[in-house]
Amino acid sequence: MNLDISRTDDPVRDALKKLSLLWKSRAAVNQDLPDYCGLAFDPARQDFTASLLPFREHQAWTEAPQHLRDQCLSYAWGIYNLKTIYIECNVVTPACEDIIKTPPPGANRALLQDVMSQALLDEALHTRMSVMACNYIYEMRGLQPLDFSDFNLVGWRDGVLAQCGAEWERRLARFAIACASETLITDYLKTMAEDRSIQPICHEVTRTHAVDEWSHSSVFSSVATDIVQGLSNRERSYLRSIILKTVQMFANNELGAWSTVFTMVGMPHARDILHDVGDSNEIGVYTDSVQSLIDRIGLAGRNLGGSVALVSSVHEEMQA
């Protein structure tokens, strides 16, 4: 697709064209990526950033034998990658396919298809990177692979779609959840991408993924801005409500996965850890990002409800 990069009176169109051109030079799928599995493996290094563990300050965790904590950190890398795989395959890919197959009508129709097809290629690479990096750590550590699929964001998304009474709701819900996820994942990746103390492959794979996702955040927000311009107030309110609810689910601690891991490694006092951590999460980490997203895409109007402080009330509603 040949793009005329001259400026127009449509800022969304200009942004989409720039993002499409940047993808050709910056996206990981267009680069000669290193052989990650060829990176030196250091048995003494941790495979995951310990500060990201939801139970990092729990006494039972801090007093657990070091070899069990090391195994849990390796499995944390497994949980992290499995969740990434499910988000890419079950959340983001269907939203990309919606826009590619049936783009919103308008002057930017072809551009929307272009940038979303680029994003879809990226997601396929990210999925492959996660699969390879996850299995590499299992092999090097001699660990049984984690078999888990019940991630909260994916299950919640399925429930939202099942409750939709009209196709426009299903389509907007699919896009809202993907759009929020692609914005929030940059925060999710940031700590690992900047942590050079962990296993080299874990750092490099996360860093490569993060670079692409920083671009995807702009892609999805630009596509969302274009879509929002053609929505009724009712549709805008619905889109906004799903984005806000997604924050809560994205920040979930995935204790179901941790329960499985604790059983696999024989973690002492596992029930106490899971009970005490409960449904607490790191939702505060994502609040600024979702506020910025809501503002950027044109969903901050007074007739659409209050500010992103509604995240707190959404959290309380979902816990009730």
CORNORSUL-V355419 format. One record per backbone hydrogen bond with DSSP energy under -1.0 kcal/mol. NH is the residue of the N-H (numbers start at 0). CO is the residue of the C=O. Records with the same first field share a line. If there is no record, write none. Layout:
NH->CO, CO
//
This chain:
13->9
14->10
15->11
16->12
17->13
18->14
19->15
20->16
21->17
22->18
25->21
26->22
29->26
30->27
32->30
35->33
37->34
38->35
44->41
51->48
52->49
55->52
57->54
61->57
62->58
63->60
68->64
69->65
70->66
71->67
72->68
73->69
74->70
75->71
76->72
77->73
78->74
79->75
80->76
81->77
82->78
83->79
84->80
85->81
86->82
87->83
88->84
89->85
90->86
91->86
92->87
95->91
96->92
97->93
98->94
99->95
100->96
101->97
108->105
111->107
112->108
113->109
114->110
115->111
116->112
117->113
118->114
119->115
120->116
121->117
122->118
123->119
124->120
125->121
126->122
127->123
128->124
129->125
130->126
131->127
132->128
133->129
134->130
135->131
136->132
137->133
138->134
139->135
140->136
142->137
150->148
154->150
155->151
156->152
157->153
158->154
159->155
160->156
161->157
162->158
169->165
170->166
171->167
172->168
173->169
174->170
175->171
176->172
177->173
178->174
179->175
180->176
181->177
182->178
183->179
184->180
187->183
188->184
189->185
192->188
193->189
195->193
198->45
202->198
203->199
204->200
205->201
206->202
207->203
208->204
209->205
210->206
211->207
212->208
213->209
214->210
215->211
216->212
218->214
219->215
220->216
221->217
222->218
223->219
224->220
225->221
226->222
227->223
228->224
229->226
230->227
235->231
236->232
237->233
238->234
239->235
240->236
241->237
242->238
243->239
244->240
245->241
246->242
248->244
249->245
250->246
251->248
257->253
258->254
259->255
260->256
261->257
262->258
263->259
264->260
265->261
266->261
269->266
272->268
273->269
274->270
275->271
276->272
277->273
279->276
284->281
285->282
289->285
290->286
291->287
292->288
293->289
294->290
295->291
296->292
298->293
303->300
304->301
309->306
310->307
311->308
313->309
314->310
315->311
316->312
317->313
318->314
319->315
//
